[in-house]
Amino acid sequence: MFNVSRLELARKRRRYTAKSLADQAGISPVTLSRVVNGQQIADERTLDALVRALRFPREFFYLDDFDPVDADAASFRSLTAITAREREAALAAGSLAFEMADWVGERYNLPSAELLDLSYERDPAAAARAMRQFWSIGERPIGNMVKLLETKGVRVFSLAENTKNVDAFSCWRNGEPYVFLNTFKTTERSRFDAAHELAHLVLHKHGGPQQGRQAELEAQLFASSFLMPEDDVRASIPIVGGLQHIIRAKARWGVSASALAYRLHKLNILTDWQYRTFVIQINRDFGKTEPEGLPPERSAVWQTVLTDLWKQGVSRNQIANALRLPHDEVENLLFGLTGETKPIPRIAGKNRLRAVE
């Protein structure tokens, strides 16, 4: 039967209100409301109109109920700016990612989660050090945050939200950690978002809603300490000669000029006056851009999976068709990696995916 919950999922993913969807489908809002509330069974003409308006494959609406992202357990950063529709669209993308992860998990053994439960730790910097020690990465800079998280069993997906209001979010599902990163951001900011979400996964796993100011501050301090270990920063930048010094140095840790200035200030390497001056200069000279920006980070796990599927003849379109998802949604969730199109023989068996080093 037509699954009304999936109708609502597709509506939220497309950022439609009920009224705007009704307008797009050419039906009355009352009719749509009655269909959604189970008071009326939609006829074929109405269903066809809704499917066309939502631009999802018709088969999508006849699948079983989906696994929703727990809105209370998902962390969002830009809480003051994010709109309800932006939040709902991002959470809907998370539910689509769950189905994609399940589909891939039936065919490959993805890396298992290797995260500590640090909910007892009250010092975010100490938690960051503990996480680094557990992963045996010492004080050295992290070359690729997405690759590191994936190697440790985090399912990392991209969000092509085309809005500055949705940075990233994370959640646990069936013992597996998930992180969603908005590719609309610069690489430096996305790396910081990834570390920020790692903080929520290890610090706030049992904390219910992760949207309080204190939780966000803890995640901010964890991310800063995790990406820029104190001993390494002090050894590399004992004093700061000016903003250009910060811009040249930031490449070592793959962070933004603002993030490095913030870290230097917290370590008392920058005075209050210096920090304020540099922040003003950064905003004035670069705005939302990043000086000497880094190339984008992409998923290593999904690239490995897709490459293996392509070798078997599995195309982008056939992956989307198997999932009953729009092709663009699959591409948006997988960092735009699904560019290959080849014919597919049937996949058999379960393949071993080696952890990416």
Buried (B, 14 or more C-beta within 10 A) or exposed (E): EBBBBBBBBBBBBBBBEEEBBBBBBEBEBEBBBBBBEEEBEBEEEBBEBBBEBBEBBBEBBEBEEBBEBBBEBBBBBBEEEBEEBBBBBBBBBBBBBBBBBEBBBEBBEBBEBEBBEBEEBEBBBEBBBBBBEBBEBEEEBBEBBBBBBBBBBBBBBBBBBEBBBBBBBBBBBEEBBBBBBBBBBBBBBBBBBBBBBBBBBBBBBEBEEBBEEEBBEBBBBBBBBBBBBBEBBEEEBEEBEEBEBBBEBBBBBBBBBBBBBBBBBBBEBBEEEBBEBBBEBBEEEBEEEBBEBBEBBBBBBBBBBBEBBBEBEBBBBBBBBBBBBBBEBBBBBBBBBBEEEBEBEEBEEEEEBEBBE
